Amino acid sequence: MSRGSRAPFVVAHRGASGTRPEHTLAAYELALQEGADGVECDVRLTRDGHLVCVHDRTVDRTSSGTGLVSEMSLDELRQLDFGADGAPASVLTLSELISLVLDWRSRPTKLFIETKHPVRYGALVEAKVLAELQRFGIATPASADHSRAVVMSFAATAVWRIRRAAPLLPTVLLGESSRYLGGSAATTVGATAVGPSVRTLRDHPDLVDKAAAAGRATYCWTVDDPEDVKLCAELGVSWIATNHPGRTKAVLATV
């Protein structure tokens, strides 16, 4: 490893979603068992104001039902099966995931929360996320380094809302464009890290050094190929999101 002083930290993308159904309790439990340094989730608001861990606007791809998450109540979502292969699973709330992460005693694990935009409820999503983090006592960390939560978004306005309301909470501005991530956008909204896709990182490896020069970390998604894992280590990426946390940590152990 020539550039980074240590191996990147490994974030389980939607849990160990390469092995278990994404965003399910089973996926996150496996990720923690496999030694993930962090876990990632996407959050959306239900019709009755609950934050649930669902990536898509609809539940069609990941559950036994159909319909928009924003038009369904939590009780209605709980009636659907989000599991697979004969192992039923209920929708996971952000509250339940936070409890799992904070109760995991083997080692401190960070929770990376991505807010989705555009959505029906707009800025209310960030407000609800911050309220939930406050309820668990992790919205105002002593420092960014010691924070147990990180908030991310592809929407610069969402990152700005978090930074304005909780200045010490780490944030990641996600994006596909190297010009966007390497330009002034991250500075303008006060993001503490930039989040390129692994495809963008392959094409623009200088993004890591540019971010570091500006005092920002790099979070790369979604890194499953062993050669891409090695590239991230070579470049000095801080955090890599992967669907296979155990396998990825094994690859990093050989770098």
N, C-alpha and C positions, 0 to 999 in steps of 0.2 A: 504494500500500500504506500504509494509515493507521495500523495498530496494530503490525504486525511491523516490526522494523528491517531484516529481510532476507527474501528468499524462503525458503519452507520447503525443507528438504532432501528429496530424492525417494528413496523406498525401493521397489525392484522387488518387488512382491508375488508370491512363488513364482517369482521371475525375471520376465522379460518375458512373462508368462503370457497376455497378450492376443494374442500373436503366435506363441509357441512353446508346446509342451506344458509344463504346470506342473511345477516341481521337476526339470526335466531340465537337463543340462549346457548344452544349446543355449539354453535360456531364460535361464540366468544369464550365459552368455557374451554374449548379445545385450544384456542389461541393462547389463553393464559397458561394452560398446561404445557404448551410447546415453548413457553418462554418469551412470548412477544413482549417487547418493551412498551408498546402502546397498542391501543385498539381504535379503529375508526368506525364511525357511523354517519349515516345521512339522517336528517330529521325533517319531518313534516308535521304540520298541525292538522288534527282531526277537526270535524265540524264543531265538536264540543270543547275544543281548546286544549287537547292533550298532545304532547310531543311523542311521536312514534318513530321508530327506526325503520324507515322504508325509503328506498332510493327513488323509485319511479313515481310519477304523478298518479298512476293507477296501481291497483293491486293485481292486475291481470297476469303479469309475468311471474310473480313470486308467491301467489297464494291460490287457493281453491276457488276464489271469487272473482268478481269483476267490479269496476267502478273507481271513481276518484277518491283518493285518501281524504281530500279536503271536504268531501260531501258525505263522509261516513263518520259515525260516532265511534268512540273507543269500544263500546259494547258490541257494535256491529262488526268491527274489525276482529274482535276476540272470537267471534263465531267462525272465522275463516281459518283454514289450515295453511300455515306458512312453512311447513316441513316438507319432507320428501322421503321416498323409499320406505313408506310404512311407519315413519317416525313423526307423528304429528307435532306441530309447534305453533304456539300462539304468537300473535304480533308482540314485539318487544317495545316497551316504552323507554324513553330516555331515562326516566327515574329508575327503572329496574336495571338498566345497564350501568348507571352510575353506582348504584348499590353494589353490583357485582364487582366492579373495578375497585372500589374503595375497600370492600371486604376481603379482597384477595391479599392474603398475608405473606405470600412468598417473597414479594418485592413490590416496590411502588411502580405502578403502571399508569401511563398517561392516557387520557381519553381525548381523541381528536373528533370533534363534532363539526360536520359540514352542514351548513344551512343551504337549502335549495332555493333558487330564484330563477325566473319570476314565479311567484306563488300568489294564491288568492288573498292570503292574509298579510302580505308584505312585511313591514318592519316588525310586526307582532311576533314573528318567529324568533328574531334575535332577543326581543324583550322577554319572551317566555324561556329561552335558553338561559339567559342571565339569571332570571328568577329561580330557575331550577338549580343552577350552580350555587346561587346564594343560599338556597334552602339546605344544601349539603355542605355549606361552609367552604366552598372552593372557588368562589367568584372573585375573591380579592387576595391572591397569593402574595406572600412577602416579596417575591421576585418572580420574574418570568421563568427563571431556571428551576424554581421549586414548585411551579404550578402543576397541578394534577390534570388540568384541562386546557385544551387548545381549541379555538374556534376558527373554522375555515369557510371560505366561500369563493365561488367564481365571480360574485358580484362585489365590486369595490365598495359600493355603498353599504353593504352588509358588514364588511370588515371595518369600515369607518364607524358604523354605529357601535360595534363592540369596543373598539379602541377608545371612543369618546366616553362610553359608560363605564368601562373597566380597563383603565390604562395599563395595568400590570398583567392582564391576561394575554398570553401569547396568541397571535393571529397569523393565519397563512392566507395570502392572496393566491388563489389557484388560477391557472390559465394554460392555454395551448400555445400562445404566441410569445416567442422570445422577445420581440420588441416591446410587448405589453409588460412582461415580467421584468425585463431588463431596463425598462424606462423609468418614468417618474411615478407611475401609478402606485407602486408599493410605498414609495416615500410619501405621496400625497395622503394616503389613507392610514399611514403609520403601521403598516404590516411588519411583523417581526420576522417573517419568513416568506419566501416565494415557493409556489408549488407547481413546477412544470410536470408534464407527462414524461414518461421515459422516452417516448418518441421525440419529443421536443429536446430533451436532454442529449439524446444521441446526435441530433443535428446541430445543437448549440451547447457544447460542453462548457464553454466559457461562462455560461450563466451562473455556475456555482461560484467561481472566483469574483464575478461582478457583484453577486449578492453578498459575499463575505466582505468585500471592500466597502459595501454600504452598511455593514453591521447586521446583515440578515442571514438567517439560516436557510437551508434548502430542504424541501420536502418533495420527494419524487414519487409519482404514482404511474401506473400500477406495475410493479417490478416483479415479474415471475420467472423470467428466463435467467438461468445462472450467469450467463455472460453479461446481462444487464446489471445483475447484482454486483458483479465484479467491477463493472464500469463505475457504478455509483460509489463503491469503496475507493476506487482509484481517484475519482474526482473530488472526494471529500464531502459527499452529500451527507447531511445530518440525519435525515429520517427517510426511510424507504417504506412505502406502503405496498403490501403484497398479499395475494390470496393464499399463499403458502408460507406462513411464518416459521414453522419448524424447519422446513426444507431450506428456507432462505437463511436462517441462522446457521444451519450446517454449512452452507456455501461460504458464508462470511468467516466461519471458523478456519477455513482453509486459505483465506486470502492473506 
